[in-house]
Amino acid sequence: LQKKQKDKRYQEKVLLSQLNQLILSKQEQERYHLYSKKNEEETITKKEQKEYAVLINLEEELRNKRVAILIQLAQIRAVNYWKYSDC
């Protein structure tokens, strides 16, 4: 039983570490927000639109990976992820 608990704690630690790494870099976040604002104001250039689309896709991919990790964490902790998520 103790070994199983240690394994769970280790798995949680690894998953939490992965979760914390699955974000846009600070520079990417800044550009994302800049382009989002420019897009709303309709002042975004074609080049910026292309880069914004790449950042949107990257953020979506990272978000999907974070959700997958959260589901794994919920399973380890025997918690119903869908009960507490906004998904």
trRosetta pair geometry for C-beta under 8 A, 3 or more apart (Angstrom, degrees):
i j d omega theta_ij theta_ji phi_ij phi_ji
1 4 5.7 -55 -152 34 31 113
1 5 6.6 31 152 -18 65 105
2 5 5.7 -54 -150 35 34 111
2 6 6.4 34 152 -18 66 105
3 6 5.6 -53 -148 37 33 112
3 7 6.3 37 151 -21 65 105
4 7 5.6 -51 -149 35 31 114
4 8 6.5 34 151 -20 63 103
5 8 5.6 -51 -149 34 33 113
5 9 6.4 34 151 -19 64 104
6 9 5.6 -52 -147 37 33 112
6 10 6.3 34 152 -20 65 105
7 10 5.7 -54 -147 37 30 112
7 11 6.3 32 153 -19 64 105
8 11 5.7 -53 -147 37 31 111
8 12 6.3 33 153 -20 64 105
8 76 5.4 149 -152 -174 91 104
9 12 5.6 -52 -148 36 31 113
9 13 6.3 34 152 -22 64 105
10 13 5.6 -53 -148 34 31 114
10 14 6.4 30 154 -17 65 105
11 14 5.8 -55 -148 37 31 110
11 15 6.2 26 156 -15 66 110
11 72 7.9 -122 162 152 111 109
11 76 5.6 -167 102 -114 126 145
12 15 5.8 -60 -145 41 28 108
12 16 6.0 28 158 -18 66 109
12 73 6.4 83 -125 -130 78 90
12 76 5.9 -171 -71 118 87 152
12 77 7.5 76 -97 -56 122 97
13 16 5.9 -55 -143 38 26 109
13 17 6.4 29 154 -21 61 107
14 17 5.7 -56 -152 34 29 114
14 18 6.5 28 151 -17 64 105
15 18 5.6 -52 -148 37 34 111
15 19 6.2 40 151 -26 65 105
15 69 5.2 160 -169 -166 96 100
15 72 5.7 -153 -122 97 144 120
15 73 5.3 -180 121 -71 147 94
15 76 7.5 -173 10 0 154 149
16 19 5.3 -48 -145 32 33 118
16 20 6.5 33 156 -18 64 104
16 73 7.4 84 -63 -99 76 133
17 20 6.0 -58 -152 35 29 109
17 21 6.8 21 152 -15 62 110
18 21 5.8 -66 -154 37 33 109
18 22 6.5 32 154 -27 68 110
18 69 5.8 -164 96 -112 114 144
19 22 6.0 -60 -151 26 30 111
19 66 5.9 86 -142 -133 80 81
19 69 4.9 -168 -79 116 93 150
19 70 7.3 92 -113 -60 129 73
19 73 7.8 -2 -53 -39 142 138
20 23 7.5 -40 179 -6 38 113
22 62 4.8 163 172 -163 86 91
22 65 5.1 -143 -144 95 147 119
22 66 5.1 -175 99 -67 136 88
22 69 7.3 171 9 1 151 144
23 29 7.7 2 158 -64 99 120
23 62 6.4 125 -100 167 24 146
24 28 3.8 -125 180 98 106 121
24 29 4.7 144 96 -60 117 76
24 32 6.3 37 135 -21 173 142
24 55 7.0 43 -121 -158 142 94
24 58 6.7 94 -96 116 98 116
24 59 5.9 -27 -48 -89 121 88
24 62 6.8 -156 -48 18 67 164
25 28 4.5 94 51 7 77 104
25 29 6.9 -139 93 -7 39 86
26 29 5.7 -53 -148 35 30 114
26 30 6.5 31 153 -20 63 105
27 30 5.8 -52 -150 34 30 112
27 31 6.6 26 154 -14 64 106
28 31 5.8 -56 -148 40 32 108
28 32 6.1 40 151 -26 66 107
28 55 6.0 172 -172 -128 94 108
28 58 7.2 -78 -172 98 142 145
29 32 5.5 -51 -145 33 30 117
29 33 6.4 24 158 -14 64 105
30 33 6.1 -58 -150 38 28 106
30 34 6.2 30 152 -19 64 109
31 34 5.5 -55 -144 39 32 114
31 35 6.0 28 159 -15 68 108
31 51 6.9 -70 162 139 131 123
31 52 7.9 -146 145 -90 91 65
31 55 6.3 -159 102 -81 105 155
32 35 6.2 -61 -148 41 23 105
32 36 6.2 28 153 -24 62 109
32 52 7.3 119 -128 -134 52 71
32 55 4.7 -160 -92 156 90 140
32 56 7.7 139 -136 -66 101 57
32 59 6.7 89 -125 -53 148 138
33 36 5.4 -50 -143 34 31 116
33 37 6.4 33 156 -18 63 104
34 37 5.9 -58 -154 36 28 109
34 38 6.3 23 152 -14 65 109
35 38 5.5 -53 -141 42 35 111
35 39 6.0 42 155 -26 66 104
35 44 6.0 67 -155 -120 73 126
35 48 5.5 -174 -117 171 102 102
35 49 7.7 156 -162 -92 116 34
35 51 6.8 -149 -85 92 151 94
35 52 3.8 -168 158 -94 146 112
35 55 6.9 131 45 45 147 144
36 39 5.6 -52 -148 32 27 114
36 40 6.6 28 152 -17 61 104
36 52 7.4 155 -59 -144 54 120
37 40 5.8 -55 -152 35 31 111
37 41 6.3 17 154 -7 66 112
38 41 5.7 -63 -142 48 31 104
38 43 4.9 -97 -156 75 81 84
38 44 4.0 113 125 -73 108 82
38 48 6.3 -25 96 137 151 150
39 42 7.3 26 -179 -78 31 38
39 44 4.8 6 -78 -22 59 144
39 49 7.5 112 -98 -105 100 78
39 52 6.4 138 -57 -169 128 166
41 44 7.9 123 64 -28 80 78
44 48 4.7 -131 -167 94 86 123
44 49 5.4 111 134 -65 119 80
44 52 6.7 -14 -161 -20 145 150
45 48 4.5 94 52 10 78 103
45 49 6.9 -131 97 -10 41 86
46 49 5.5 -51 -149 30 31 117
46 50 6.7 33 153 -20 63 101
47 50 5.9 -53 -156 31 32 111
47 51 6.7 24 150 -11 65 106
48 51 5.7 -56 -147 42 36 107
48 52 5.9 43 152 -25 68 107
49 52 5.5 -53 -144 36 29 116
49 53 6.4 34 154 -22 63 103
50 53 5.8 -51 -152 31 30 113
50 54 6.8 31 149 -18 62 103
51 54 5.5 -50 -152 33 37 114
51 55 6.4 36 150 -17 67 105
52 55 5.7 -56 -148 39 32 111
52 56 6.3 37 151 -23 66 104
53 56 5.6 -49 -145 33 32 114
53 57 6.5 31 155 -17 63 105
54 57 5.9 -57 -152 38 30 110
54 58 6.3 30 151 -19 64 108
55 58 5.5 -53 -143 38 32 113
55 59 6.2 34 157 -19 66 105
56 59 5.9 -55 -147 37 28 110
56 60 6.3 29 153 -19 63 108
57 60 5.7 -55 -148 36 30 113
57 61 6.3 32 154 -20 64 105
58 61 5.7 -54 -149 35 31 112
58 62 6.3 28 154 -16 65 106
59 62 5.7 -55 -146 39 31 110
59 63 6.1 35 154 -23 65 107
60 63 5.6 -53 -145 35 30 113
60 64 6.4 32 155 -20 63 104
61 64 5.9 -54 -150 34 30 111
61 65 6.6 28 152 -16 63 105
62 65 5.7 -56 -152 37 34 111
62 66 6.4 36 150 -22 66 104
63 66 5.5 -51 -148 34 33 113
63 67 6.5 36 152 -20 65 102
64 67 5.7 -49 -149 33 33 112
64 68 6.6 37 151 -20 63 103
65 68 5.6 -51 -151 34 34 114
65 69 6.5 33 151 -17 65 103
66 69 5.7 -55 -151 37 34 110
66 70 6.3 35 151 -20 67 105
67 70 5.5 -53 -146 36 33 113
67 71 6.4 36 153 -21 65 102
67 85 7.9 68 -136 -140 97 147
67 87 6.9 85 -134 -74 131 145
68 71 5.7 -52 -152 33 31 112
68 72 6.6 32 149 -18 63 103
69 72 5.5 -52 -151 35 36 113
69 73 6.3 38 150 -19 67 103
70 73 5.5 -50 -146 37 34 113
70 74 6.3 39 152 -22 65 103
70 81 6.0 120 131 -137 93 126
70 85 7.5 113 126 -91 140 121
71 74 5.6 -51 -148 34 32 114
71 75 6.5 34 151 -20 63 103
71 81 5.0 -68 -110 -24 62 170
72 75 5.7 -53 -152 34 33 112
72 76 6.5 34 151 -19 65 104
73 76 5.6 -53 -149 35 34 112
73 77 6.1 14 158 -2 68 112
74 77 6.0 -67 -142 51 28 99
74 78 8.0 -115 164 57 56 5
74 79 4.5 -100 -151 75 78 88
74 80 6.8 20 177 175 126 5
74 81 3.7 -131 -18 -61 171 93
75 78 7.4 27 -173 -77 31 38
75 81 7.9 -30 -38 -29 68 114
79 83 7.7 -121 167 49 78 116
79 84 7.1 -13 158 5 116 134
80 83 4.0 63 99 -3 112 118
80 84 7.2 132 91 -4 70 88
81 84 6.6 -85 -162 48 33 91
81 85 5.6 24 157 -28 76 121
82 85 5.7 -56 -126 32 33 111
82 87 7.0 -82 -125 67 72 108
